[in-house]
Amino acid sequence: MATVRKAERRDLDFLLMHDKHIASQELQSLIVRGRMLALETENGILGWLRWNLFWDNTPFMTMLYLLEGARGQGYGRQLVSHWEALMKAQGYSLVMTSTQSDETAQHFYRKLGYVDSGALLLPEEPLEIIFTKKLL
């Protein structure tokens, strides 16, 4: 049984070891601000979700990650559902995320009700697909 909780300072070393997409200082800031969730079992952390605010007013999931052995077991759906409920409880009616067009995560987000809402094309990078979801 996996549980979702807010990431804490005690998780920092583990997260820094596994999350290579964020600077240490920024990761610490997200933890302090309560913008990172950890999914764990009795064996430890299996994955995490972090977010910021797009345009300072719309929750934007910037990272959803599960360790290799934890994928395909519903944990990603559990993390996203928990985050969406948290965002709704905080009064938000819309959330966002994105993924590169060469990543299979796009199919996962669509299954969860996210809709294609635009794209960003940076030099020498695959197309970044922007997704939104209305929280009902």
N, C-alpha and C positions, 0 to 999 in steps of 0.2 A: 504494500500500500504506500503510495507516494503522497506527500503533503506539499502544499505550496505555502510559502511564507515570505515575508520581506527579507531580502538579503541583509546581513549584518556585518559589522566590521570583522568579526571572527572568520568570515568567509573570504576575506580579501586575498589572502595568499593563494587559496585554491582558484579563485576567479582569475587572478592575474596570471596564474600558470596556464590556464586554459583559454582565456579570452584575449587573443592577440590583436583585436580590432579597436582597442581603446587604451588611452594612456592611463597610467596608475592614478594620477591626480583626478582625472575625470571620473574614473570608476569609483574612487572614494567619495566624490561629490554626489554621485547618483545614489550610493548606498545611504549616505547621510540624509539626502532629500527624500528617501523612500521610493525611489524610482527604479528599483530592481527587485525582481522576485526570484527566489530559488526554489527549485523542486527537489525534494530529498526523500530518501527512504532511510531505513536503519543503517544502510551501507554508506550513506553520505549523499552529497549533492549529485544529481544526475543531469541537471540542466538549469537554465536561467532565462529570464526575459527582462529586458531593460527598455526604458522609454524616456522620451523627452517631449516637449511641446513644440509642435510645428506652428509657426506664426505666433508663438506664445499663448496659444489658446486651444490647440487641438492635439490630443495625445497621439504620439507617433511612436510605434514600436520600432526601436532601432536594432534590436537583436533578439532573436529567439534561437537558442542553441541547446541541443541535447548531446550528451556524450554518445559515442559510437554505439555502445551496447544498449542504450536506452531508446533508440529510434524505432519507430514503427509499432509502438506499444500504447499509443494514446496519450502519452505524456505531453506532447506538444499541444494537443487539443486541450488538455487539462490546464496547462499554463495560460494559454490564450483565453480560455473561458473565465478563468479566475481574474485575469487582468481586465477583461471586458466588464465583468461584474463590478470590479473595483472602480473602473472609470465611470460606469453608469452611476454608482453610488456617490461619486464625487460631482455629479451633475453634468457630465459630458454626454452628448447625444451622438457624437461621431468620433471614430478613431481611424487612424491611418497606419499603413506600413508600406514597405517596398521590398522588392527583390530583383535581382538581375534576371534578364530574359533567358539566360542559359542555366538557371538554377531550377530544380524541380519544386522548390518551395512555392512557386506561383500556383501550382495545382492545389497544394494544401490550403493556401489562403482562400482560393475560390471555393473549395469545399466547405469552408467555414463561413461563407457568406460575404466575403470581401469581393468588391467589384473593381475592375480596372477603371482607373480614374485619370490616367495621364501617364506620362513617361518623361524621363530625363536622359539625354544622351551626352555623355562626357567624352572628350577625346580619348581614343584608345581603350575605351571601356565598353562592355556590353550594355545594351539598353536597360535602364533601370525602370521597372514597371511600378507605378504608384497605385496603391489600393486603398479604398475607403470602405467603411462599414458603418451603417447607422445602427445605433444601439436602441433596441426597442424595449 
